[in-house]
Amino acid sequence: MATSDSRFAASSRNRRTRTRAASSGSCSSAYVHIVEFDLSVTIHSMEVQSGDLIHADRHGAVVVPVENIDTMAAALDGLMKREAKIIAAARAPGATAATIKAAMKG
């Protein structure tokens, strides 16, 4: 749908700008001024080294040292298969706590 509404055009420009910023490594749409990089930092009592992976969600955060990332990636397939069995047991007609617990045990 074409529109000449300047509010829509401004919104579209801003969205493109944020997308470009995200692809360039920026973590915010706010003004950011880089002072230093490639150094260790402490974030809420967590030591983070350059290259570490930080996973954060509404439940908390965890730092994964860069040397552990490949091991985690290798374990992912097995974890996803295990979770798929549990989800299937929970969604199955007539699912009970016992059938779900049995799926969780493997």
N, C-alpha and C positions, 0 to 999 in steps of 0.2 A: 504494500500500500504506500503510495507516494504521499508526501505531506510537505507543506511549506512551513509548518509550525517550527519556529526557531527554538522552542524548548526541546523538541525532539532532536533536532540537529545538534544542539549543545550536549544533550545526554549521549548521543551516539559518539560524538568526538571524545567525550570524557571516557567512555567505555573503551574505545580504541587505545587511548593513552594509557589507561590502567593495564590493558593487555600487553602493550609493548613494554611497560615498566616491569610487569611480572616476568616476561620472557628475558629481561635483561638482568634478572637477579634481584630486583627490588622486592622487598617484603611488605611494602605499604604503599598506599596511594598518597600518603602525607609527604611533606618535604623531608628528605633524608640527606644528611651530609656525612659522607664517609670520612672518618678521621684516621683509623688504622684498620688493618685486616691481617689475616693469617696469624692470629695470636690466640692464646687461651683466655677464656672469660668465665666468670661465675654468674649463672642465672638462677636466681632463687635457690641458692645453696648447691646447685649442680655445676660441676666443673665440665666445661665444654672445650674440646680441642678443635683446631681447624680440621675440617673434613668429617667430624662426627655427625651423626644423624640425630636430630631431635624429633621425637614424636610427641605431639601434644594434642589433647582434646579436652572436652569439658570435665573429664575425670582426673586430669593431671598430666604430667609430662615425664618422659624418660629420655636419657641420653644413651645412644648406642655408639660405642667407640668404633671408629672407622675399620679397625682390624676385625670386628665381629660381624660386619654387614654381610660378607659373602656366606658365612655360616648360617646366618638368619635366612638369607635368600634360599639356601639349599633346603632348609627345614620347612619352608613355606608350603611346598606341594603336599607333604604329609599332613600338615596342620589343616589345610583346606579340605583334604579328603576326609579327615576325622570329623571336622565340623559339618561337612555335607551329610554324613551319616546321622549325626545328632539332629540336624535340621529336618532331614527326611523323616526320622522317627517322631519328631514333634508334630509334623504336619500330617502324618499318616492318619487315616480315619480310625477312630477308636483309640488314639494315642492315650497312654496313661503315664503317670510318673514312673512306674516300673519299666515300661518299654523305653522311655527316654533315658533312664538311668542305665539300662542295659546297653543302649547305644553309646553312652558316655564311657562305659567300661571297655568298649571295643569289641 
